Amino acid sequence: MTTAEILRLDPNLVDYLLVAFYFVLVLGIGFAARRSVSSSLDFLLSGRSLPAWITGLAFISANLGAIELIGMVANGAQYGIPTVHYYWLGAIPAMVFLGIVMMPFYYGSKARSVPEFLLKRFNKTTQRVQAVIFAVASILIAGVNLFSLGLVLEALLGWPLYVAIPVAAVVVLGYISLGGLSAAIYTEVLQFFVILALLIPLTVAGLNRIGGWDGLTQAVTEGPSGGADLNAWPGTPLTEIANPFLSVLGIVFGLGFVLSFGYWTTNFAEVQRALSAKSMSAARRTPIIGAFPKALVVLVIVTPGMIAGILVPQISQIKATGVDDVDGITYNNALSLLMKEVLPNGILGVAIAGLLAAFMAGMAANISSFNTVFTYDIWQDWVRPDREDRYYLQVGRMVTIVGCVLAIGTAFIASGSENLMDYIQSLFSFFNAPLFAIFILGLFWKRMTGPSAWIGLLSGTAAAIVVDMLVRFGVLSMSSQAGSFLGAIAAFVFGVGVAGAVSLVSTPKPEAQLTGLVWSLTPKEQRMHSTEGDDAGWYRSPAVLGIAVLVLTVVLYIVVG
């Protein structure tokens, strides 16, 4: 049997009709949102008018893309329960930190993007360097989502990737070019629930087939890991670092601090959702509201991965033998093969729609943030300044098309990866970790200068790339997961070190220009949220919500292990 035949799902007419209905629905949202777009701010930032619950669900849905589903289910199959660290340690604390500490500066500065905030804090060079880096990163990551959907369409229709990938790109291009960020955000809210309609039945059906949780734990214990996949700590299956202390250190500092905070606090694809909120309080609550489903959804992502490692013959064989693939199947195929294994027709159509939703959420987040950064930070501030707003609205729409075309190319780059999460974590170590180093140093150290920011940024990126190359060529003997953690640590340390050294020999901005941009120079009242009108009530307090989700995370760690 060929790889295509193994992957091919068996949908019936009902399944196809459900998928078609979903496509019509999301394109309808794009047409509806088009009516509210009359300026570049409407198209690129939704006019900053959306309520917190909308932006909060969009915030998490933008992250819950195909990379997340296919990659994390693959990780669940390969590593087991240690994968929860990507959520409970590698997301929740950083999301709370973003809402409570950093969002007042993003939203209060009225910056339209992360690079524009860097312009206000540092200088134009830093803005332009980060804008170019972010544009490249967005297209590479959008390509991963596009490749992921290509895998789904290949399985569903039997289309080869070179046909499936371009067709898939047209769908996202349709509704983003029509309604801009508003269309993306409202679609992401819908997609969140559609994705759950995939994950929950898949988990329930899989557990039913394997004899419940007890049956799963018994099968894993008797499997190649000997039960190591059932324990979150010290996480050696994930890091592949034999020393338990060093494994924990890599998870806590590399993933839990540098990679996590670097992604959640500086990635504009996420921050953009909070910037579209209608008030400071709503913007601060956005990532914290998103943290609650983020903490829980891992249970229906990792569990199916572990089940796939038992029920899917090819995945089980890969796990037992340690080979890269069996019959052309890799861990990346764990999700679609488990769908084929346990879901009946009808439910299969909903599941396919859920996968399509995950793809579109992830790619739309990257394309909508790419067009904002390119339009404002590269085109308006650098290439063609001082034009009328309608001109930039048209540029934003054209750049959306360009971004989708470029993502088709980068999708084929992603196709060479055996595990999408390994690939994506490498990208995060290149692009997010050094930015976090510069951002956090500039936020809390008023002496930091403009030249130090862009030099430190490039130094941190270079350090992460060097580590990645050393791992790829076998100079450093470790897994690609561990290499990503080490690369992120190197990016942070080099970024901070170089920026600190350059700051000491260059001239900082006058303190009067740093109010609202540096913690010590910003009055407390400017960092607080409103407690009146739609923002009133203790249950809308970012601090209360933040403490609640952190407590929930600790409880989940205790229960799961």
C-alpha positions as CSV (number, residue, x, y, z in Angstrom):
1,M,0.0,0.0,0.0
2,T,1.4,3.4,-1.0
3,T,1.7,6.3,1.5
4,A,-1.1,8.2,-0.2
5,E,-3.4,5.2,0.2
6,I,-2.5,4.8,3.9
7,L,-3.3,8.5,4.5
8,R,-6.4,8.7,2.4
9,L,-9.5,9.2,4.6
10,D,-12.9,7.8,3.5
11,P,-15.4,10.6,3.7
12,N,-18.9,10.3,2.4
13,L,-21.3,12.8,0.9
14,V,-22.4,14.1,4.4
15,D,-18.7,14.7,5.3
16,Y,-18.2,16.7,2.1
17,L,-21.3,18.7,2.7
18,L,-20.2,19.6,6.2
19,V,-16.9,20.8,4.9
20,A,-18.5,22.8,2.1
21,F,-20.9,24.4,4.6
22,Y,-17.9,25.5,6.8
23,F,-16.1,27.1,3.8
24,V,-19.3,29.0,2.9
25,L,-19.6,30.2,6.5
26,V,-16.1,31.6,6.8
27,L,-16.3,33.4,3.5
28,G,-19.6,34.8,4.6
29,I,-17.9,36.3,7.6
30,G,-15.3,37.9,5.3
31,F,-18.1,39.5,3.2
32,A,-19.9,40.7,6.4
33,A,-16.7,42.2,7.9
34,R,-15.9,44.0,4.6
35,R,-18.7,46.5,5.3
36,S,-16.9,47.8,8.4
37,V,-13.6,48.4,6.6
38,S,-13.2,52.0,5.6
39,S,-9.6,52.8,6.7
40,S,-6.3,51.1,7.1
41,L,-6.8,51.0,10.9
42,D,-10.1,49.1,10.4
43,F,-8.5,46.7,8.0
44,L,-5.3,46.1,10.0
45,L,-6.4,46.6,13.6
46,S,-10.2,46.3,13.6
47,G,-10.5,50.0,14.5
48,R,-9.6,48.9,18.1
49,S,-13.3,48.3,18.9
50,L,-13.7,44.6,20.0
51,P,-14.7,43.3,23.4
52,A,-12.3,41.2,25.6
53,W,-14.1,37.9,25.2
54,I,-13.9,38.1,21.4
55,T,-10.2,39.1,21.4
56,G,-9.5,36.5,24.1
57,L,-10.9,33.6,22.2
58,A,-9.2,34.9,19.0
59,F,-6.0,35.2,20.9
60,I,-5.9,31.5,21.7
61,S,-7.5,30.4,18.4
62,A,-4.7,32.2,16.5
63,N,-2.3,30.0,18.4
64,L,-4.4,26.9,18.1
65,G,-3.5,26.5,14.4
66,A,-2.5,23.5,12.3
67,I,1.0,23.8,13.7
68,E,-0.4,23.3,17.2
69,L,-2.7,20.4,16.4
70,I,-0.5,18.4,14.0
71,G,2.7,19.3,15.8
72,M,1.5,18.8,19.3
73,V,-0.4,15.6,18.6
74,A,2.9,14.4,17.0
75,N,4.7,15.4,20.2
76,G,2.1,13.5,22.2
77,A,2.8,10.4,20.2
78,Q,6.5,10.8,20.4
79,Y,7.0,12.1,23.9
80,G,3.8,11.6,25.8
81,I,2.8,13.6,28.9
82,P,6.0,15.8,29.0
83,T,4.4,17.6,26.0
84,V,2.1,19.4,28.6
85,H,5.1,21.6,29.4
86,Y,4.5,23.5,26.2
87,Y,1.2,24.6,27.6
88,W,1.4,24.8,31.4
89,L,5.0,26.1,31.7
90,G,5.6,27.2,28.1
91,A,2.5,29.4,27.8
92,I,0.4,30.2,30.8
93,P,2.9,32.3,32.9
94,A,4.0,34.2,29.8
95,M,0.3,35.0,28.9
96,V,-0.4,36.3,32.3
97,F,2.8,38.4,32.3
98,L,1.8,39.8,28.9
99,G,-1.6,40.9,30.2
100,I,-0.5,42.3,33.5
101,V,2.9,43.8,32.9
102,M,3.5,44.4,29.2
103,M,0.1,45.1,27.6
104,P,-0.2,48.5,29.4
105,F,2.9,49.6,27.4
106,Y,1.8,48.2,24.1
107,Y,-1.7,49.5,24.3
108,G,-0.9,52.7,26.2
109,S,1.8,53.8,23.7
110,K,-0.8,53.5,20.9
111,A,1.7,51.6,18.8
112,R,0.1,49.8,15.9
113,S,2.7,46.9,16.0
114,V,5.6,45.5,18.0
115,P,8.2,47.1,15.6
116,E,6.4,50.5,16.0
117,F,6.7,50.1,19.8
118,L,10.5,49.5,19.3
119,L,10.6,52.7,17.2
120,K,9.1,54.7,20.1
121,R,11.4,53.0,22.7
122,F,14.6,52.9,20.7
123,N,15.0,54.2,17.1
124,K,14.0,53.7,13.5
125,T,16.9,51.2,12.8
126,T,15.6,48.9,15.5
127,Q,12.1,49.2,14.1
128,R,13.2,48.4,10.6
129,V,15.4,45.5,11.6
130,Q,12.6,43.9,13.6
131,A,10.0,44.6,10.9
132,V,12.1,42.7,8.4
133,I,12.9,39.8,10.8
134,F,9.2,39.6,11.7
135,A,8.0,39.6,8.1
136,V,10.4,36.7,7.3
137,A,9.3,34.8,10.4
138,S,5.6,35.3,9.6
139,I,5.9,33.9,6.1
140,L,8.0,30.9,7.3
141,I,5.4,30.1,10.0
142,A,2.5,30.7,7.7
143,G,4.1,28.2,5.4
144,V,4.1,25.6,8.1
145,N,0.3,26.1,8.5
146,L,-0.1,25.9,4.8
147,F,1.9,22.7,4.6
148,S,-0.2,21.3,7.4
149,L,-3.4,21.9,5.5
150,G,-1.9,20.5,2.4
151,L,-1.4,17.2,4.4
152,V,-5.1,17.3,5.3
153,L,-6.3,17.9,1.7
154,E,-3.9,15.2,0.5
155,A,-5.5,12.8,3.0
156,L,-9.0,13.9,2.2
157,L,-9.0,14.2,-1.5
158,G,-5.8,12.4,-2.5
159,W,-4.4,15.6,-4.0
160,P,-0.6,15.8,-4.2
161,L,0.9,18.6,-2.1
162,Y,1.8,20.7,-5.1
163,V,-1.9,21.0,-5.8
164,A,-3.3,21.0,-2.3
165,I,-1.0,23.8,-0.9
166,P,-1.9,26.5,-3.5
167,V,-5.6,25.6,-3.3
168,A,-5.5,25.9,0.5
169,A,-3.9,29.3,0.3
170,V,-6.8,30.7,-1.8
171,V,-9.3,30.0,1.1
172,V,-7.4,32.2,3.6
173,L,-6.7,34.8,1.0
174,G,-10.4,35.1,0.3
175,Y,-11.7,36.1,3.7
176,I,-8.7,38.1,5.0
177,S,-8.5,40.3,1.8
178,L,-12.2,40.9,2.2
179,G,-12.6,41.8,5.8
180,G,-9.1,42.3,7.2
181,L,-8.3,41.6,10.8
182,S,-12.0,41.8,11.9
183,A,-12.8,38.9,9.5
184,A,-9.8,37.0,10.8
185,I,-10.8,37.5,14.5
186,Y,-14.5,36.7,14.1
187,T,-13.6,33.6,12.1
188,E,-11.0,32.6,14.7
189,V,-13.8,32.7,17.4
190,L,-15.9,30.3,15.2
191,Q,-12.8,28.2,14.5
192,F,-12.1,27.7,18.2
193,F,-15.4,25.9,18.7
194,V,-15.0,23.9,15.5
195,I,-11.5,22.8,16.6
196,L,-13.0,21.5,19.8
197,A,-15.6,19.7,17.8
198,L,-12.6,17.8,16.3
199,L,-10.6,17.2,19.5
200,I,-13.2,16.1,22.0
201,P,-14.8,13.4,19.9
202,L,-11.4,12.2,18.8
203,T,-10.2,11.9,22.4
204,V,-13.4,10.1,23.6
205,A,-13.5,7.7,20.6
206,G,-9.8,6.9,21.0
207,L,-10.1,6.2,24.7
208,N,-13.1,4.1,24.1
209,R,-11.1,2.0,21.6
210,I,-8.2,1.5,23.9
211,G,-10.0,0.7,27.2
212,G,-10.2,4.2,28.8
213,W,-7.4,6.0,30.6
214,D,-6.4,2.8,32.4
215,G,-6.0,1.0,29.1
216,L,-3.9,3.8,27.7
217,T,-1.5,3.9,30.7
218,Q,-1.1,0.1,30.7
219,A,-0.3,0.1,26.9
220,V,2.2,3.0,27.3
221,T,3.8,1.3,30.3
222,E,4.3,-1.9,28.3
223,G,5.6,0.1,25.3
224,P,9.1,1.3,24.3
225,S,9.2,4.1,26.9
226,G,8.5,1.8,29.8
227,G,6.1,4.3,31.3
228,A,8.5,7.4,31.1
229,D,5.9,9.0,28.7
230,L,3.4,9.1,31.6
231,N,5.5,11.5,33.8
232,A,5.8,15.2,33.2
233,W,9.0,15.5,35.1
234,P,12.0,15.4,34.6
235,G,10.8,15.3,31.0
236,T,13.8,13.4,29.5
237,P,11.7,11.9,26.7
238,L,11.0,15.5,25.5
239,T,14.5,17.0,25.9
240,E,16.4,13.7,25.4
241,I,18.8,15.0,28.0
242,A,19.8,12.0,30.2
243,N,20.7,14.0,33.3
244,P,17.4,14.8,35.1
245,F,18.6,18.1,36.5
246,L,19.8,19.4,33.2
247,S,16.5,18.2,31.6
248,V,14.5,20.2,34.1
249,L,16.8,23.2,33.7
250,G,16.3,23.1,29.9
251,I,12.5,22.9,30.2
252,V,12.2,25.6,32.9
253,F,14.7,28.1,31.5
254,G,14.9,27.3,27.8
255,L,11.2,26.5,27.2
256,G,9.4,28.1,30.3
257,F,11.3,31.4,30.2
258,V,13.1,32.2,27.0
259,L,11.0,30.5,24.3
260,S,7.7,31.0,26.1
261,F,8.1,34.6,27.1
262,G,9.8,35.3,23.7
263,Y,6.8,34.0,21.8
264,W,3.8,35.1,23.9
265,T,5.0,38.6,24.8
266,T,6.6,39.8,21.5
267,N,4.9,37.8,18.7
268,F,2.8,40.3,16.9
269,A,0.5,37.6,15.5
270,E,-0.8,37.2,19.1
271,V,-0.3,40.8,20.4
272,Q,-2.3,42.1,17.4
273,R,-5.4,40.5,18.8
274,A,-5.1,42.3,22.1
275,L,-4.3,45.6,20.3
276,S,-7.7,45.3,18.6
277,A,-9.5,45.4,21.9
278,K,-11.7,48.4,22.7
279,S,-10.0,49.5,26.0
280,M,-6.9,49.1,28.1
281,S,-8.7,46.8,30.4
282,A,-10.0,44.6,27.6
283,A,-6.5,44.5,26.1
284,R,-5.0,43.4,29.4
285,R,-7.6,40.7,29.9
286,T,-7.3,39.3,26.3
287,P,-4.3,37.0,26.8
288,I,-5.4,36.0,30.3
289,I,-8.9,35.0,29.0
290,G,-7.1,33.0,26.4
291,A,-5.0,31.3,29.0
292,F,-8.0,29.4,30.5
293,P,-8.8,27.3,27.4
294,K,-5.0,27.1,26.7
295,A,-4.6,25.3,30.0
296,L,-7.3,22.8,29.4
297,V,-7.1,22.1,25.6
298,V,-3.8,20.3,26.1
299,L,-5.8,17.4,27.6
300,V,-7.5,16.7,24.3
301,I,-4.3,17.2,22.2
302,V,-1.7,15.2,24.0
303,T,-4.1,12.3,24.8
304,P,-4.9,11.6,21.1
305,G,-1.2,11.7,20.3
306,M,-0.5,9.0,22.9
307,I,-3.4,7.0,21.6
308,A,-2.1,7.2,18.1
309,G,1.2,5.8,19.3
310,I,-0.7,2.7,20.3
311,L,-3.5,2.3,17.7
312,V,-1.9,3.5,14.5
313,P,0.5,0.7,13.3
314,Q,3.0,2.9,11.5
315,I,3.3,5.4,14.4
316,S,3.6,2.5,16.9
317,Q,6.4,1.0,14.8
318,I,8.2,4.3,14.5
319,K,8.1,4.6,18.3
320,A,9.3,1.1,18.8
321,T,12.1,1.1,16.3
322,G,13.2,4.8,16.5
323,V,13.3,5.1,12.7
324,D,12.4,8.4,11.0
325,D,9.4,7.0,9.0
326,V,7.5,3.8,8.1
327,D,6.0,3.5,4.6
328,G,6.6,7.3,4.3
329,I,4.6,8.0,7.5
330,T,6.0,10.2,10.2
331,Y,4.8,11.5,13.6
332,N,3.3,14.5,11.6
333,N,0.7,12.1,10.3
334,A,-0.5,10.9,13.7
335,L,-3.6,13.1,13.9
336,S,-5.0,12.4,10.5
337,L,-4.3,8.6,10.8
338,L,-6.0,8.5,14.2
339,M,-9.0,10.3,12.7
340,K,-9.2,7.6,10.1
341,E,-8.8,4.9,12.7
342,V,-11.5,5.9,15.2
343,L,-14.0,8.4,13.7
344,P,-17.2,7.4,11.9
345,N,-18.6,9.2,8.9
346,G,-20.5,12.4,9.8
347,I,-18.2,13.0,12.8
348,L,-15.3,12.6,10.3
349,G,-16.7,15.6,8.3
350,V,-16.8,17.7,11.5
351,A,-13.3,16.6,12.3
352,I,-12.0,17.5,8.8
353,A,-13.7,20.9,9.2
354,G,-11.9,21.3,12.6
355,L,-8.5,20.6,10.9
356,L,-9.3,23.1,8.2
357,A,-10.3,25.6,10.9
358,A,-7.0,25.0,12.7
359,F,-5.1,25.7,9.6
360,M,-6.9,28.8,8.7
361,A,-6.7,30.2,12.2
362,G,-2.9,29.8,12.3
363,M,-2.2,31.0,8.8
364,A,-4.6,33.9,9.1
365,A,-2.9,35.1,12.2
366,N,0.4,35.2,10.5
367,I,-0.8,36.7,7.3
368,S,-2.9,39.4,9.0
369,S,0.1,40.4,11.3
370,F,2.5,40.2,8.3
371,N,0.3,42.7,6.3
372,T,0.1,45.1,9.3
373,V,3.9,45.1,9.9
374,F,4.7,45.4,6.2
375,T,2.2,48.2,5.6
376,Y,2.9,50.3,8.6
377,D,6.5,49.6,9.6
378,I,8.1,48.9,6.2
379,W,6.0,50.6,3.5
380,Q,4.5,53.6,5.3
381,D,7.4,54.5,7.7
382,W,10.3,53.5,5.4
383,V,9.4,53.2,1.6
384,R,6.4,55.4,0.9
385,P,5.6,57.8,3.7
386,D,3.1,60.6,3.8
387,R,0.4,59.1,1.5
388,E,-3.3,59.3,2.2
389,D,-4.8,56.5,4.3
390,R,-6.7,54.9,1.4
391,Y,-3.4,54.3,-0.3
392,Y,-2.2,52.2,2.7
393,L,-5.5,50.4,2.9
394,Q,-4.9,49.2,-0.7
395,V,-1.3,48.3,0.1
396,G,-2.6,46.2,3.0
397,R,-4.9,44.3,0.7
398,M,-2.1,43.8,-1.9
399,V,0.4,42.6,0.7
400,T,-2.1,40.0,1.9
401,I,-2.0,38.5,-1.6
402,V,1.8,38.6,-1.7
403,G,2.0,37.0,1.8
404,C,-0.1,34.1,0.7
405,V,2.0,33.6,-2.4
406,L,5.2,33.6,-0.4
407,A,3.7,31.2,2.1
408,I,3.2,28.7,-0.7
409,G,6.9,28.7,-1.2
410,T,7.8,28.4,2.5
411,A,5.3,25.5,2.8
412,F,7.6,23.3,0.7
413,I,10.4,24.3,3.1
414,A,8.4,23.0,6.0
415,S,7.6,19.8,4.1
416,G,11.2,18.7,4.7
417,S,10.7,18.5,8.5
418,E,10.0,15.2,10.2
419,N,8.4,16.8,13.2
420,L,6.8,20.2,12.7
421,M,7.2,21.2,16.3
422,D,11.0,20.7,16.1
423,Y,11.0,23.0,13.0
424,I,8.8,25.6,14.6
425,Q,10.7,25.7,17.9
426,S,13.9,26.3,15.9
427,L,12.2,29.3,14.2
428,F,11.0,30.6,17.6
429,S,14.6,30.4,18.9
430,F,15.8,32.4,15.9
431,F,13.2,35.1,15.9
432,N,11.3,35.4,19.2
433,A,14.0,34.7,21.9
434,P,16.3,37.5,20.9
435,L,13.4,40.0,20.6
436,F,12.3,39.1,24.1
437,A,15.8,39.7,25.4
438,I,15.9,43.2,23.9
439,F,12.3,44.0,24.8
440,I,12.5,43.0,28.5
441,L,15.9,44.8,28.9
442,G,14.5,48.0,27.3
443,L,11.3,47.8,29.4
444,F,13.1,47.7,32.8
445,W,16.5,49.4,32.1
446,K,16.1,53.1,31.1
447,R,19.8,53.3,30.2
448,M,19.5,51.0,27.2
449,T,20.1,52.7,23.9
450,G,18.9,52.5,20.4
451,P,22.1,51.1,18.8
452,S,22.3,48.5,21.5
453,A,18.8,47.2,20.7
454,W,19.3,46.4,17.0
455,I,22.9,45.2,17.5
456,G,21.7,42.9,20.4
457,L,18.8,41.7,18.3
458,L,21.0,40.6,15.4
459,S,23.6,39.1,17.8
460,G,21.0,37.0,19.6
461,T,19.5,35.8,16.3
462,A,23.0,34.8,15.0
463,A,23.7,32.9,18.3
464,A,20.5,30.8,17.9
465,I,21.3,30.0,14.2
466,V,24.9,28.9,15.2
467,V,23.5,26.6,17.8
468,D,21.0,25.2,15.4
469,M,23.7,24.5,12.8
470,L,26.0,22.8,15.4
471,V,23.1,20.5,16.3
472,R,22.2,19.7,12.7
473,F,25.7,18.8,11.8
474,G,26.3,16.7,14.8
475,V,28.9,18.9,16.5
476,L,26.5,19.1,19.5
477,S,25.1,15.7,20.3
478,M,21.5,16.4,21.3
479,S,17.9,16.2,19.9
480,S,16.5,19.0,17.8
481,Q,14.1,19.8,20.8
482,A,17.0,20.2,23.2
483,G,18.8,22.2,20.5
484,S,15.9,24.6,20.3
485,F,16.0,25.1,24.0
486,L,19.7,25.7,24.0
487,G,19.4,28.0,21.0
488,A,16.8,30.1,22.8
489,I,19.0,30.3,25.8
490,A,22.0,31.4,23.7
491,A,19.9,34.0,21.8
492,F,18.7,35.5,25.1
493,V,22.1,35.5,26.8
494,F,24.0,36.9,23.8
495,G,21.2,39.4,23.1
496,V,21.2,40.8,26.6
497,G,25.0,40.7,26.9
498,V,25.7,42.5,23.6
499,A,22.9,45.0,24.2
500,G,24.2,45.7,27.7
501,A,27.7,46.3,26.6
502,V,26.8,48.5,23.7
503,S,24.5,50.6,25.9
504,L,27.4,51.4,28.2
505,V,29.3,53.1,25.3
506,S,26.4,54.8,23.6
507,T,24.0,57.6,24.4
508,P,20.5,56.8,25.8
509,K,17.3,58.7,25.0
510,P,16.4,61.6,27.4
511,E,14.1,60.3,30.2
512,A,11.4,62.7,29.1
513,Q,11.0,60.7,25.9
514,L,10.6,57.4,27.7
515,T,7.5,58.0,29.8
516,G,5.0,55.2,29.0
517,L,7.8,53.1,27.5
518,V,9.9,52.2,30.5
519,W,8.6,50.8,33.7
520,S,10.4,53.1,36.2
521,L,9.4,56.2,34.3
522,T,5.8,55.4,33.8
523,P,3.3,56.6,36.5
524,K,1.3,53.7,38.1
525,E,-2.0,55.2,37.0
526,Q,-1.0,54.9,33.4
527,R,-0.4,51.2,33.9
528,M,-3.8,50.5,35.5
529,H,-7.0,49.4,33.8
530,S,-10.4,51.1,34.0
531,T,-12.9,49.9,36.6
532,E,-16.0,51.6,35.2
533,G,-18.7,50.7,32.6
534,D,-17.9,47.6,30.6
535,D,-14.7,47.2,32.7
536,A,-16.3,47.2,36.1
537,G,-16.4,44.2,38.4
538,W,-13.8,42.2,40.3
539,Y,-14.2,39.3,37.9
540,R,-12.9,41.6,35.1
541,S,-9.7,42.4,37.0
542,P,-6.6,41.2,35.1
543,A,-4.9,40.4,38.4
544,V,-7.7,38.2,39.7
545,L,-8.0,36.4,36.4
546,G,-4.3,35.9,36.2
547,I,-4.0,34.4,39.7
548,A,-7.0,32.1,38.9
549,V,-5.4,30.7,35.8
550,L,-2.0,30.2,37.5
551,V,-3.7,28.3,40.3
552,L,-5.6,26.2,37.7
553,T,-2.3,25.4,36.1
554,V,-0.6,24.2,39.3
555,V,-3.6,22.0,40.1
556,L,-3.4,20.4,36.6
557,Y,0.3,19.7,37.1
558,I,-0.4,18.0,40.5
559,V,-3.2,15.9,39.0
560,V,-1.4,14.9,35.8
561,G,2.0,14.5,37.1
